[in-house]
Amino acid sequence: VRHKMLDALGDLSLAGAPILGHYDGHKAGHAMTNALLRRLFDTPRAWRMRPCDAATAARLPGAGVGIDAVTAVA
């Protein structure tokens, strides 16, 4: 289960911007997540880019993590 969740997070991070939404995958894998993103971006009415205020940005995963912190953990 953990491996599948990490796969989904990694695949969704390739969208190019944070996704603020709900993801529910059942027996999902790389191919299904890729198909989901392709279908999502092929349907312009299904998504929109929005400016992110400072309060929202502070709540996003990885907020406040700089490259110096990443190398210290790795």
N, CA, C, O and CB atoms as a CASP TS submission, in Angstrom:
PFRMAT TS
TARGET T0000
AUTHOR 0000-0000-0000
METHOD Language model
MODEL 1
PARENT N/A
ATOM      1  N   VAL     1       0.828  -1.187   0.000  1.00  0.00           N
ATOM      2  CA  VAL     1       0.000   0.000   0.000  1.00  0.00           C
ATOM      3  C   VAL     1       0.873   1.251   0.000  1.00  0.00           C
ATOM      4  O   VAL     1       0.629   2.183  -0.767  1.00  0.00           O
ATOM      5  CB  VAL     1      -0.942  -0.002   1.208  1.00  0.00           C
ATOM      6  N   ARG     2       1.888   1.271   0.860  1.00  0.00           N
ATOM      7  CA  ARG     2       2.755   2.458   0.912  1.00  0.00           C
ATOM      8  C   ARG     2       3.451   2.689  -0.419  1.00  0.00           C
ATOM      9  O   ARG     2       3.571   3.828  -0.871  1.00  0.00           O
ATOM     10  CB  ARG     2       3.800   2.313   2.026  1.00  0.00           C
ATOM     11  N   HIS     3       3.911   1.608  -1.048  1.00  0.00           N
ATOM     12  CA  HIS     3       4.600   1.736  -2.326  1.00  0.00           C
ATOM     13  C   HIS     3       3.670   2.336  -3.378  1.00  0.00           C
ATOM     14  O   HIS     3       4.067   3.225  -4.132  1.00  0.00           O
ATOM     15  CB  HIS     3       5.127   0.369  -2.794  1.00  0.00           C
ATOM     16  N   LYS     4       2.439   1.849  -3.424  1.00  0.00           N
ATOM     17  CA  LYS     4       1.470   2.369  -4.393  1.00  0.00           C
ATOM     18  C   LYS     4       1.174   3.848  -4.149  1.00  0.00           C
ATOM     19  O   LYS     4       1.037   4.620  -5.098  1.00  0.00           O
ATOM     20  CB  LYS     4       0.171   1.561  -4.329  1.00  0.00           C
ATOM     21  N   MET     5       1.076   4.242  -2.874  1.00  0.00           N
ATOM     22  CA  MET     5       0.811   5.642  -2.552  1.00  0.00           C
ATOM     23  C   MET     5       1.978   6.521  -2.972  1.00  0.00           C
ATOM     24  O   MET     5       1.774   7.604  -3.521  1.00  0.00           O
ATOM     25  CB  MET     5       0.537   5.807  -1.055  1.00  0.00           C
ATOM     26  N   LEU     6       3.201   6.062  -2.718  1.00  0.00           N
ATOM     27  CA  LEU     6       4.371   6.826  -3.145  1.00  0.00           C
ATOM     28  C   LEU     6       4.438   6.929  -4.661  1.00  0.00           C
ATOM     29  O   LEU     6       4.804   7.976  -5.196  1.00  0.00           O
ATOM     30  CB  LEU     6       5.650   6.187  -2.608  1.00  0.00           C
ATOM     31  N   ASP     7       4.088   5.848  -5.359  1.00  0.00           N
ATOM     32  CA  ASP     7       4.034   5.895  -6.822  1.00  0.00           C
ATOM     33  C   ASP     7       3.044   6.957  -7.293  1.00  0.00           C
ATOM     34  O   ASP     7       3.358   7.755  -8.177  1.00  0.00           O
ATOM     35  CB  ASP     7       3.647   4.519  -7.393  1.00  0.00           C
ATOM     36  N   ALA     8       1.853   6.967  -6.704  1.00  0.00           N
ATOM     37  CA  ALA     8       0.822   7.930  -7.107  1.00  0.00           C
ATOM     38  C   ALA     8       1.282   9.361  -6.835  1.00  0.00           C
ATOM     39  O   ALA     8       1.109  10.239  -7.681  1.00  0.00           O
ATOM     40  CB  ALA     8      -0.501   7.649  -6.366  1.00  0.00           C
ATOM     41  N   LEU     9       1.864   9.598  -5.664  1.00  0.00           N
ATOM     42  CA  LEU     9       2.342  10.948  -5.348  1.00  0.00           C
ATOM     43  C   LEU     9       3.423  11.387  -6.321  1.00  0.00           C
ATOM     44  O   LEU     9       3.423  12.527  -6.785  1.00  0.00           O
ATOM     45  CB  LEU     9       2.876  11.006  -3.914  1.00  0.00           C
ATOM     46  N   GLY    10       4.335  10.490  -6.626  1.00  0.00           N
ATOM     47  CA  GLY    10       5.390  10.829  -7.576  1.00  0.00           C
ATOM     48  C   GLY    10       4.838  11.120  -8.957  1.00  0.00           C
ATOM     49  O   GLY    10       5.238  12.091  -9.600  1.00  0.00           O
ATOM     50  N   ASP    11       3.920  10.280  -9.414  1.00  0.00           N
ATOM     51  CA  ASP    11       3.322  10.489 -10.733  1.00  0.00           C
ATOM     52  C   ASP    11       2.541  11.798 -10.796  1.00  0.00           C
ATOM     53  O   ASP    11       2.645  12.541 -11.772  1.00  0.00           O
ATOM     54  CB  ASP    11       2.407   9.322 -11.087  1.00  0.00           C
ATOM     55  N   LEU    12       1.762  12.077  -9.760  1.00  0.00           N
ATOM     56  CA  LEU    12       0.968  13.307  -9.745  1.00  0.00           C
ATOM     57  C   LEU    12       1.853  14.542  -9.644  1.00  0.00           C
ATOM     58  O   LEU    12       1.481  15.614 -10.123  1.00  0.00           O
ATOM     59  CB  LEU    12      -0.021  13.283  -8.585  1.00  0.00           C
ATOM     60  N   SER    13       3.023  14.399  -9.024  1.00  0.00           N
ATOM     61  CA  SER    13       3.921  15.555  -8.922  1.00  0.00           C
ATOM     62  C   SER    13       4.468  15.952 -10.277  1.00  0.00           C
ATOM     63  O   SER    13       4.945  17.075 -10.436  1.00  0.00           O
ATOM     64  CB  SER    13       5.071  15.255  -7.970  1.00  0.00           C
ATOM     65  N   LEU    14       4.414  15.064 -11.258  1.00  0.00           N
ATOM     66  CA  LEU    14       4.882  15.373 -12.599  1.00  0.00           C
ATOM     67  C   LEU    14       3.903  16.252 -13.370  1.00  0.00           C
ATOM     68  O   LEU    14       4.166  16.606 -14.520  1.00  0.00           O
ATOM     69  CB  LEU    14       5.129  14.098 -13.360  1.00  0.00           C
ATOM     70  N   ALA    15       2.789  16.605 -12.757  1.00  0.00           N
ATOM     71  CA  ALA    15       1.806  17.464 -13.412  1.00  0.00           C
ATOM     72  C   ALA    15       2.364  18.850 -13.699  1.00  0.00           C
ATOM     73  O   ALA    15       1.858  19.548 -14.578  1.00  0.00           O
ATOM     74  CB  ALA    15       0.560  17.579 -12.557  1.00  0.00           C
ATOM     75  N   GLY    16       3.386  19.256 -12.979  1.00  0.00           N
ATOM     76  CA  GLY    16       4.005  20.549 -13.237  1.00  0.00           C
ATOM     77  C   GLY    16       3.582  21.637 -12.274  1.00  0.00           C
ATOM     78  O   GLY    16       4.147  22.731 -12.287  1.00  0.00           O
ATOM     79  N   ALA    17       2.607  21.357 -11.448  1.00  0.00           N
ATOM     80  CA  ALA    17       2.132  22.316 -10.441  1.00  0.00           C
ATOM     81  C   ALA    17       1.418  21.507  -9.364  1.00  0.00           C
ATOM     82  O   ALA    17       0.951  20.398  -9.624  1.00  0.00           O
ATOM     83  CB  ALA    17       1.172  23.419 -11.075  1.00  0.00           C
ATOM     84  N   PRO    18       1.333  22.058  -8.161  1.00  0.00           N
ATOM     85  CA  PRO    18       0.603  21.336  -7.119  1.00  0.00           C
ATOM     86  C   PRO    18      -0.857  21.116  -7.523  1.00  0.00           C
ATOM     87  O   PRO    18      -1.486  21.989  -8.120  1.00  0.00           O
ATOM     88  CB  PRO    18       0.674  22.103  -5.787  1.00  0.00           C
ATOM     89  N   ILE    19      -1.369  19.965  -7.195  1.00  0.00           N
ATOM     90  CA  ILE    19      -2.776  19.667  -7.451  1.00  0.00           C
ATOM     91  C   ILE    19      -3.510  19.775  -6.128  1.00  0.00           C
ATOM     92  O   ILE    19      -3.233  19.031  -5.187  1.00  0.00           O
ATOM     93  CB  ILE    19      -2.965  18.244  -8.096  1.00  0.00           C
ATOM     94  N   LEU    20      -4.434  20.693  -6.064  1.00  0.00           N
ATOM     95  CA  LEU    20      -5.278  20.826  -4.878  1.00  0.00           C
ATOM     96  C   LEU    20      -6.588  20.138  -5.210  1.00  0.00           C
ATOM     97  O   LEU    20      -7.442  20.706  -5.891  1.00  0.00           O
ATOM     98  CB  LEU    20      -5.498  22.342  -4.464  1.00  0.00           C
ATOM     99  N   GLY    21      -6.739  18.943  -4.738  1.00  0.00           N
ATOM    100  CA  GLY    21      -7.925  18.175  -5.071  1.00  0.00           C
ATOM    101  C   GLY    21      -7.929  16.863  -4.323  1.00  0.00           C
ATOM    102  O   GLY    21      -7.182  16.679  -3.361  1.00  0.00           O
ATOM    103  N   HIS    22      -8.771  15.955  -4.766  1.00  0.00           N
ATOM    104  CA  HIS    22      -8.946  14.652  -4.108  1.00  0.00           C
ATOM    105  C   HIS    22      -8.561  13.570  -5.102  1.00  0.00           C
ATOM    106  O   HIS    22      -8.985  13.596  -6.257  1.00  0.00           O
ATOM    107  CB  HIS    22     -10.423  14.449  -3.600  1.00  0.00           C
ATOM    108  N   TYR    23      -7.760  12.628  -4.651  1.00  0.00           N
ATOM    109  CA  TYR    23      -7.349  11.496  -5.488  1.00  0.00           C
ATOM    110  C   TYR    23      -7.728  10.209  -4.765  1.00  0.00           C
ATOM    111  O   TYR    23      -7.372  10.007  -3.604  1.00  0.00           O
ATOM    112  CB  TYR    23      -5.805  11.538  -5.795  1.00  0.00           C
ATOM    113  N   ASP    24      -8.443   9.355  -5.453  1.00  0.00           N
ATOM    114  CA  ASP    24      -8.832   8.069  -4.894  1.00  0.00           C
ATOM    115  C   ASP    24      -8.506   7.012  -5.950  1.00  0.00           C
ATOM    116  O   ASP    24      -9.217   6.886  -6.947  1.00  0.00           O
ATOM    117  CB  ASP    24     -10.366   8.043  -4.490  1.00  0.00           C
ATOM    118  N   GLY    25      -7.453   6.269  -5.737  1.00  0.00           N
ATOM    119  CA  GLY    25      -7.047   5.257  -6.702  1.00  0.00           C
ATOM    120  C   GLY    25      -7.322   3.860  -6.173  1.00  0.00           C
ATOM    121  O   GLY    25      -6.949   3.535  -5.046  1.00  0.00           O
ATOM    122  N   HIS    26      -7.964   3.042  -6.970  1.00  0.00           N
ATOM    123  CA  HIS    26      -8.230   1.656  -6.606  1.00  0.00           C
ATOM    124  C   HIS    26      -7.482   0.771  -7.594  1.00  0.00           C
ATOM    125  O   HIS    26      -7.784   0.774  -8.787  1.00  0.00           O
ATOM    126  CB  HIS    26      -9.771   1.341  -6.606  1.00  0.00           C
ATOM    127  N   LYS    27      -6.514   0.018  -7.103  1.00  0.00           N
ATOM    128  CA  LYS    27      -5.656  -0.808  -7.948  1.00  0.00           C
ATOM    129  C   LYS    27      -4.996   0.032  -9.035  1.00  0.00           C
ATOM    130  O   LYS    27      -4.803  -0.430 -10.160  1.00  0.00           O
ATOM    131  CB  LYS    27      -6.462  -1.951  -8.577  1.00  0.00           C
ATOM    132  N   ALA    28      -4.652   1.274  -8.686  1.00  0.00           N
ATOM    133  CA  ALA    28      -4.036   2.187  -9.646  1.00  0.00           C
ATOM    134  C   ALA    28      -2.540   1.920  -9.738  1.00  0.00           C
ATOM    135  O   ALA    28      -1.921   1.451  -8.783  1.00  0.00           O
ATOM    136  CB  ALA    28      -4.297   3.655  -9.250  1.00  0.00           C
ATOM    137  N   GLY    29      -1.982   2.215 -10.871  1.00  0.00           N
ATOM    138  CA  GLY    29      -0.551   2.090 -11.093  1.00  0.00           C
ATOM    139  C   GLY    29      -0.078   3.257 -11.941  1.00  0.00           C
ATOM    140  O   GLY    29      -0.825   4.201 -12.198  1.00  0.00           O
ATOM    141  N   HIS    30       1.180   3.179 -12.375  1.00  0.00           N
ATOM    142  CA  HIS    30       1.750   4.270 -13.161  1.00  0.00           C
ATOM    143  C   HIS    30       0.925   4.553 -14.420  1.00  0.00           C
ATOM    144  O   HIS    30       0.661   5.714 -14.731  1.00  0.00           O
ATOM    145  CB  HIS    30       3.191   3.941 -13.546  1.00  0.00           C
ATOM    146  N   ALA    31       0.522   3.523 -15.135  1.00  0.00           N
ATOM    147  CA  ALA    31      -0.218   3.709 -16.385  1.00  0.00           C
ATOM    148  C   ALA    31      -1.559   4.399 -16.136  1.00  0.00           C
ATOM    149  O   ALA    31      -1.959   5.282 -16.894  1.00  0.00           O
ATOM    150  CB  ALA    31      -0.442   2.357 -17.077  1.00  0.00           C
ATOM    151  N   MET    32      -2.248   3.992 -15.074  1.00  0.00           N
ATOM    152  CA  MET    32      -3.542   4.595 -14.785  1.00  0.00           C
ATOM    153  C   MET    32      -3.402   6.057 -14.361  1.00  0.00           C
ATOM    154  O   MET    32      -4.198   6.903 -14.768  1.00  0.00           O
ATOM    155  CB  MET    32      -4.256   3.803 -13.699  1.00  0.00           C
ATOM    156  N   THR    33      -2.390   6.351 -13.543  1.00  0.00           N
ATOM    157  CA  THR    33      -2.189   7.726 -13.100  1.00  0.00           C
ATOM    158  C   THR    33      -1.799   8.607 -14.285  1.00  0.00           C
ATOM    159  O   THR    33      -2.242   9.751 -14.384  1.00  0.00           O
ATOM    160  CB  THR    33      -1.110   7.792 -11.998  1.00  0.00           C
ATOM    161  N   ASN    34      -0.971   8.074 -15.182  1.00  0.00           N
ATOM    162  CA  ASN    34      -0.589   8.816 -16.379  1.00  0.00           C
ATOM    163  C   ASN    34      -1.815   9.089 -17.242  1.00  0.00           C
ATOM    164  O   ASN    34      -1.982  10.197 -17.750  1.00  0.00           O
ATOM    165  CB  ASN    34       0.474   8.043 -17.183  1.00  0.00           C
ATOM    166  N   ALA    35      -2.667   8.093 -17.410  1.00  0.00           N
ATOM    167  CA  ALA    35      -3.895   8.271 -18.187  1.00  0.00           C
ATOM    168  C   ALA    35      -4.809   9.309 -17.533  1.00  0.00           C
ATOM    169  O   ALA    35      -5.436  10.113 -18.223  1.00  0.00           O
ATOM    170  CB  ALA    35      -4.637   6.928 -18.334  1.00  0.00           C
ATOM    171  N   LEU    36      -4.881   9.288 -16.201  1.00  0.00           N
ATOM    172  CA  LEU    36      -5.680  10.268 -15.474  1.00  0.00           C
ATOM    173  C   LEU    36      -5.196  11.683 -15.772  1.00  0.00           C
ATOM    174  O   LEU    36      -5.998  12.561 -16.091  1.00  0.00           O
ATOM    175  CB  LEU    36      -5.626   9.993 -13.966  1.00  0.00           C
ATOM    176  N   LEU    37      -3.884  11.907 -15.668  1.00  0.00           N
ATOM    177  CA  LEU    37      -3.348  13.251 -15.920  1.00  0.00           C
ATOM    178  C   LEU    37      -3.558  13.677 -17.368  1.00  0.00           C
ATOM    179  O   LEU    37      -3.909  14.828 -17.628  1.00  0.00           O
ATOM    180  CB  LEU    37      -1.859  13.300 -15.577  1.00  0.00           C
ATOM    181  N   ARG    38      -3.347  12.767 -18.311  1.00  0.00           N
ATOM    182  CA  ARG    38      -3.562  13.098 -19.727  1.00  0.00           C
ATOM    183  C   ARG    38      -5.021  13.486 -19.978  1.00  0.00           C
ATOM    184  O   ARG    38      -5.301  14.468 -20.666  1.00  0.00           O
ATOM    185  CB  ARG    38      -3.167  11.903 -20.628  1.00  0.00           C
ATOM    186  N   ARG    39      -5.928  12.719 -19.423  1.00  0.00           N
ATOM    187  CA  ARG    39      -7.352  13.016 -19.615  1.00  0.00           C
ATOM    188  C   ARG    39      -7.726  14.333 -18.948  1.00  0.00           C
ATOM    189  O   ARG    39      -8.480  15.132 -19.505  1.00  0.00           O
ATOM    190  CB  ARG    39      -8.221  11.878 -19.056  1.00  0.00           C
ATOM    191  N   LEU    40      -7.187  14.552 -17.743  1.00  0.00           N
ATOM    192  CA  LEU    40      -7.454  15.791 -17.026  1.00  0.00           C
ATOM    193  C   LEU    40      -7.009  16.998 -17.845  1.00  0.00           C
ATOM    194  O   LEU    40      -7.778  17.942 -18.027  1.00  0.00           O
ATOM    195  CB  LEU    40      -6.751  15.785 -15.668  1.00  0.00           C
ATOM    196  N   PHE    41      -5.767  16.973 -18.342  1.00  0.00           N
ATOM    197  CA  PHE    41      -5.249  18.128 -19.070  1.00  0.00           C
ATOM    198  C   PHE    41      -5.817  18.249 -20.472  1.00  0.00           C
ATOM    199  O   PHE    41      -5.746  19.324 -21.068  1.00  0.00           O
ATOM    200  CB  PHE    41      -3.754  18.053 -19.144  1.00  0.00           C
ATOM    201  N   ASP    42      -6.380  17.175 -21.018  1.00  0.00           N
ATOM    202  CA  ASP    42      -7.057  17.245 -22.309  1.00  0.00           C
ATOM    203  C   ASP    42      -8.474  17.799 -22.176  1.00  0.00           C
ATOM    204  O   ASP    42      -9.153  18.023 -23.178  1.00  0.00           O
ATOM    205  CB  ASP    42      -7.098  15.867 -22.952  1.00  0.00           C
ATOM    206  N   THR    43      -8.917  18.020 -20.937  1.00  0.00           N
ATOM    207  CA  THR    43     -10.268  18.537 -20.681  1.00  0.00           C
ATOM    208  C   THR    43     -10.136  19.888 -19.973  1.00  0.00           C
ATOM    209  O   THR    43     -10.189  19.942 -18.745  1.00  0.00           O
ATOM    210  CB  THR    43     -11.119  17.523 -19.814  1.00  0.00           C
ATOM    211  N   PRO    44      -9.963  20.978 -20.727  1.00  0.00           N
ATOM    212  CA  PRO    44      -9.697  22.284 -20.123  1.00  0.00           C
ATOM    213  C   PRO    44     -10.733  22.725 -19.087  1.00  0.00           C
ATOM    214  O   PRO    44     -10.389  23.443 -18.148  1.00  0.00           O
ATOM    215  CB  PRO    44      -9.621  23.313 -21.198  1.00  0.00           C
ATOM    216  N   ARG    45     -11.987  22.310 -19.239  1.00  0.00           N
ATOM    217  CA  ARG    45     -13.012  22.719 -18.264  1.00  0.00           C
ATOM    218  C   ARG    45     -12.885  21.972 -16.940  1.00  0.00           C
ATOM    219  O   ARG    45     -13.557  22.323 -15.970  1.00  0.00           O
ATOM    220  CB  ARG    45     -14.403  22.492 -18.843  1.00  0.00           C
ATOM    221  N   ALA    46     -12.032  20.944 -16.883  1.00  0.00           N
ATOM    222  CA  ALA    46     -11.900  20.128 -15.678  1.00  0.00           C
ATOM    223  C   ALA    46     -10.873  20.685 -14.701  1.00  0.00           C
ATOM    224  O   ALA    46     -10.794  20.214 -13.566  1.00  0.00           O
ATOM    225  CB  ALA    46     -11.526  18.718 -16.053  1.00  0.00           C
ATOM    226  N   TRP    47     -10.090  21.669 -15.111  1.00  0.00           N
ATOM    227  CA  TRP    47      -9.053  22.205 -14.231  1.00  0.00           C
ATOM    228  C   TRP    47      -8.824  23.678 -14.532  1.00  0.00           C
ATOM    229  O   TRP    47      -9.254  24.202 -15.560  1.00  0.00           O
ATOM    230  CB  TRP    47      -7.738  21.413 -14.387  1.00  0.00           C
ATOM    231  N   ARG    48      -8.138  24.322 -13.611  1.00  0.00           N
ATOM    232  CA  ARG    48      -7.749  25.715 -13.824  1.00  0.00           C
ATOM    233  C   ARG    48      -6.515  26.018 -12.986  1.00  0.00           C
ATOM    234  O   ARG    48      -6.305  25.444 -11.917  1.00  0.00           O
ATOM    235  CB  ARG    48      -8.914  26.686 -13.464  1.00  0.00           C
ATOM    236  N   MET    49      -5.719  26.921 -13.497  1.00  0.00           N
ATOM    237  CA  MET    49      -4.554  27.397 -12.748  1.00  0.00           C
ATOM    238  C   MET    49      -5.027  28.585 -11.927  1.00  0.00           C
ATOM    239  O   MET    49      -5.710  29.476 -12.432  1.00  0.00           O
ATOM    240  CB  MET    49      -3.347  27.789 -13.704  1.00  0.00           C
ATOM    241  N   ARG    50      -4.657  28.584 -10.665  1.00  0.00           N
ATOM    242  CA  ARG    50      -5.065  29.672  -9.784  1.00  0.00           C
ATOM    243  C   ARG    50      -3.837  30.207  -9.078  1.00  0.00           C
ATOM    244  O   ARG    50      -2.919  29.455  -8.750  1.00  0.00           O
ATOM    245  CB  ARG    50      -6.134  29.203  -8.759  1.00  0.00           C
ATOM    246  N   PRO    51      -3.825  31.515  -8.845  1.00  0.00           N
ATOM    247  CA  PRO    51      -2.722  32.050  -8.051  1.00  0.00           C
ATOM    248  C   PRO    51      -2.800  31.499  -6.634  1.00  0.00           C
ATOM    249  O   PRO    51      -3.885  31.230  -6.118  1.00  0.00           O
ATOM    250  CB  PRO    51      -2.750  33.600  -8.037  1.00  0.00           C
ATOM    251  N   CYS    52      -1.672  31.340  -6.033  1.00  0.00           N
ATOM    252  CA  CYS    52      -1.606  30.759  -4.704  1.00  0.00           C
ATOM    253  C   CYS    52      -1.162  31.833  -3.719  1.00  0.00           C
ATOM    254  O   CYS    52      -0.060  32.371  -3.830  1.00  0.00           O
ATOM    255  CB  CYS    52      -0.645  29.542  -4.673  1.00  0.00           C
ATOM    256  N   ASP    53      -2.024  32.138  -2.760  1.00  0.00           N
ATOM    257  CA  ASP    53      -1.640  33.138  -1.764  1.00  0.00           C
ATOM    258  C   ASP    53      -0.649  32.532  -0.773  1.00  0.00           C
ATOM    259  O   ASP    53      -0.470  31.315  -0.726  1.00  0.00           O
ATOM    260  CB  ASP    53      -2.886  33.680  -1.020  1.00  0.00           C
ATOM    261  N   ALA    54      -0.021  33.377   0.002  1.00  0.00           N
ATOM    262  CA  ALA    54       1.027  32.934   0.925  1.00  0.00           C
ATOM    263  C   ALA    54       0.517  31.919   1.950  1.00  0.00           C
ATOM    264  O   ALA    54       1.236  30.982   2.299  1.00  0.00           O
ATOM    265  CB  ALA    54       1.616  34.132   1.648  1.00  0.00           C
ATOM    266  N   ALA    55      -0.704  32.092   2.432  1.00  0.00           N
ATOM    267  CA  ALA    55      -1.250  31.167   3.436  1.00  0.00           C
ATOM    268  C   ALA    55      -1.430  29.771   2.849  1.00  0.00           C
ATOM    269  O   ALA    55      -1.122  28.777   3.507  1.00  0.00           O
ATOM    270  CB  ALA    55      -2.595  31.689   3.976  1.00  0.00           C
ATOM    271  N   THR    56      -1.928  29.690   1.614  1.00  0.00           N
ATOM    272  CA  THR    56      -2.097  28.391   0.965  1.00  0.00           C
ATOM    273  C   THR    56      -0.744  27.776   0.650  1.00  0.00           C
ATOM    274  O   THR    56      -0.542  26.581   0.868  1.00  0.00           O
ATOM    275  CB  THR    56      -2.930  28.529  -0.318  1.00  0.00           C
ATOM    276  N   ALA    57       0.179  28.573   0.142  1.00  0.00           N
ATOM    277  CA  ALA    57       1.515  28.071  -0.194  1.00  0.00           C
ATOM    278  C   ALA    57       2.206  27.488   1.032  1.00  0.00           C
ATOM    279  O   ALA    57       2.941  26.506   0.924  1.00  0.00           O
ATOM    280  CB  ALA    57       2.374  29.192  -0.796  1.00  0.00           C
ATOM    281  N   ALA    58       1.978  28.081   2.182  1.00  0.00           N
ATOM    282  CA  ALA    58       2.605  27.605   3.410  1.00  0.00           C
ATOM    283  C   ALA    58       2.078  26.230   3.829  1.00  0.00           C
ATOM    284  O   ALA    58       2.750  25.514   4.570  1.00  0.00           O
ATOM    285  CB  ALA    58       2.379  28.608   4.529  1.00  0.00           C
ATOM    286  N   ARG    59       0.885  25.857   3.365  1.00  0.00           N
ATOM    287  CA  ARG    59       0.295  24.560   3.719  1.00  0.00           C
ATOM    288  C   ARG    59       0.642  23.455   2.723  1.00  0.00           C
ATOM    289  O   ARG    59       0.372  22.284   2.990  1.00  0.00           O
ATOM    290  CB  ARG    59      -1.208  24.692   3.815  1.00  0.00           C
ATOM    291  N   LEU    60       1.232  23.803   1.587  1.00  0.00           N
ATOM    292  CA  LEU    60       1.534  22.801   0.570  1.00  0.00           C
ATOM    293  C   LEU    60       2.680  21.901   1.017  1.00  0.00           C
ATOM    294  O   LEU    60       3.575  22.343   1.738  1.00  0.00           O
ATOM    295  CB  LEU    60       1.880  23.476  -0.761  1.00  0.00           C
ATOM    296  N   PRO    61       2.655  20.634   0.589  1.00  0.00           N
ATOM    297  CA  PRO    61       3.748  19.734   0.939  1.00  0.00           C
ATOM    298  C   PRO    61       5.082  20.304   0.469  1.00  0.00           C
ATOM    299  O   PRO    61       5.198  20.781  -0.659  1.00  0.00           O
ATOM    300  CB  PRO    61       3.518  18.344   0.330  1.00  0.00           C
ATOM    301  N   GLY    62       6.068  20.252   1.323  1.00  0.00           N
ATOM    302  CA  GLY    62       7.390  20.740   0.974  1.00  0.00           C
ATOM    303  C   GLY    62       7.586  22.216   1.231  1.00  0.00           C
ATOM    304  O   GLY    62       8.666  22.747   0.973  1.00  0.00           O
ATOM    305  N   ALA    63       6.558  22.899   1.738  1.00  0.00           N
ATOM    306  CA  ALA    63       6.677  24.333   1.997  1.00  0.00           C
ATOM    307  C   ALA    63       7.799  24.586   2.995  1.00  0.00           C
ATOM    308  O   ALA    63       7.866  23.952   4.048  1.00  0.00           O
ATOM    309  CB  ALA    63       5.343  24.911   2.525  1.00  0.00           C
ATOM    310  N   GLY    64       8.654  25.496   2.658  1.00  0.00           N
ATOM    311  CA  GLY    64       9.741  25.863   3.543  1.00  0.00           C
ATOM    312  C   GLY    64      10.962  24.968   3.470  1.00  0.00           C
ATOM    313  O   GLY    64      11.949  25.204   4.168  1.00  0.00           O
ATOM    314  N   VAL    65      10.908  23.943   2.632  1.00  0.00           N
ATOM    315  CA  VAL    65      12.052  23.047   2.481  1.00  0.00           C
ATOM    316  C   VAL    65      12.939  23.575   1.369  1.00  0.00           C
ATOM    317  O   VAL    65      12.501  23.713   0.227  1.00  0.00           O
ATOM    318  CB  VAL    65      11.596  21.589   2.181  1.00  0.00           C
ATOM    319  N   GLY    66      14.181  23.869   1.704  1.00  0.00           N
ATOM    320  CA  GLY    66      15.145  24.323   0.721  1.00  0.00           C
ATOM    321  C   GLY    66      16.088  23.196   0.338  1.00  0.00           C
ATOM    322  O   GLY    66      16.099  22.140   0.971  1.00  0.00           O
ATOM    323  N   ILE    67      16.869  23.424  -0.689  1.00  0.00           N
ATOM    324  CA  ILE    67      17.796  22.390  -1.161  1.00  0.00           C
ATOM    325  C   ILE    67      18.785  21.998  -0.075  1.00  0.00           C
ATOM    326  O   ILE    67      19.218  20.847  -0.022  1.00  0.00           O
ATOM    327  CB  ILE    67      18.549  22.874  -2.401  1.00  0.00           C
ATOM    328  N   ASP    68      19.148  22.933   0.789  1.00  0.00           N
ATOM    329  CA  ASP    68      20.075  22.599   1.858  1.00  0.00           C
ATOM    330  C   ASP    68      19.471  21.591   2.834  1.00  0.00           C
ATOM    331  O   ASP    68      20.194  20.749   3.368  1.00  0.00           O
ATOM    332  CB  ASP    68      20.491  23.857   2.601  1.00  0.00           C
ATOM    333  N   ALA    69      18.188  21.658   3.070  1.00  0.00           N
ATOM    334  CA  ALA    69      17.517  20.701   3.962  1.00  0.00           C
ATOM    335  C   ALA    69      17.401  19.331   3.295  1.00  0.00           C
ATOM    336  O   ALA    69      17.496  18.303   3.966  1.00  0.00           O
ATOM    337  CB  ALA    69      16.115  21.219   4.360  1.00  0.00           C
ATOM    338  N   VAL    70      17.199  19.316   2.004  1.00  0.00           N
ATOM    339  CA  VAL    70      17.055  18.046   1.299  1.00  0.00           C
ATOM    340  C   VAL    70      18.352  17.270   1.324  1.00  0.00           C
ATOM    341  O   VAL    70      18.340  16.061   1.558  1.00  0.00           O
ATOM    342  CB  VAL    70      16.609  18.275  -0.141  1.00  0.00           C
ATOM    343  N   THR    71      19.468  17.930   1.090  1.00  0.00           N
ATOM    344  CA  THR    71      20.737  17.204   1.094  1.00  0.00           C
ATOM    345  C   THR    71      21.078  16.725   2.501  1.00  0.00           C
ATOM    346  O   THR    71      21.762  15.713   2.652  1.00  0.00           O
ATOM    347  CB  THR    71      21.869  18.089   0.545  1.00  0.00           C
ATOM    348  N   ALA    72      20.620  17.425   3.529  1.00  0.00           N
ATOM    349  CA  ALA    72      20.888  17.000   4.898  1.00  0.00           C
ATOM    350  C   ALA    72      20.117  15.733   5.243  1.00  0.00           C
ATOM    351  O   ALA    72      20.578  14.926   6.051  1.00  0.00           O
ATOM    352  CB  ALA    72      20.532  18.112   5.878  1.00  0.00           C
ATOM    353  N   VAL    73      18.962  15.555   4.644  1.00  0.00           N
ATOM    354  CA  VAL    73      18.134  14.393   4.921  1.00  0.00           C
ATOM    355  C   VAL    73      18.588  13.204   4.083  1.00  0.00           C
ATOM    356  O   VAL    73      18.575  12.065   4.551  1.00  0.00           O
ATOM    357  CB  VAL    73      16.660  14.706   4.651  1.00  0.00           C
ATOM    358  N   ALA    74      18.984  13.468   2.861  1.00  0.00           N
ATOM    359  CA  ALA    74      19.316  12.382   1.916  1.00  0.00           C
ATOM    360  C   ALA    74      20.550  11.645   2.270  1.00  0.00           C
ATOM    361  O   ALA    74      20.938  10.715   1.563  1.00  0.00           O
ATOM    362  CB  ALA    74      19.467  12.912   0.549  1.00  0.00           C
TER
END
